[in-house]
Amino acid sequence: MRKLIIVTAVAVAAAVAAPAFATELTMDTVLGTTMDEVKAKLVEMGYEVRKSEMEDGKIEVYFVNDDQMGEVYVSAETGKIIKVEMK
């Protein structure tokens, strides 16, 4: 039993120490139809959300991933990505 606990603790520590890679954003990705859904989905996918706003009927979210900034534009009707810009 003690050996199982030690092995489990080592596995958990390795998983926590591993770098988090963000899932790639593509035009087929559905993030949600509200600003809160889009932000939550991006965080779940490994992105750090910096700012969000509605612009011309689209949800616009600024994010950071691996020290690279980007913007994603999402249709409020379908929840699909319209455009992704990396800076």
Secondary structure as GFF3:
##gff-version 3
##sequence-region A 1 87
A	DSSP	alpha_helix	2	17	.	.	.	ID=ss1
A	DSSP	alpha_helix	35	44	.	.	.	ID=ss2
A	DSSP	beta_strand	48	55	.	.	.	ID=ss3
A	DSSP	beta_strand	58	65	.	.	.	ID=ss4
A	DSSP	beta_strand	68	75	.	.	.	ID=ss5
A	DSSP	beta_strand	81	86	.	.	.	ID=ss6
###
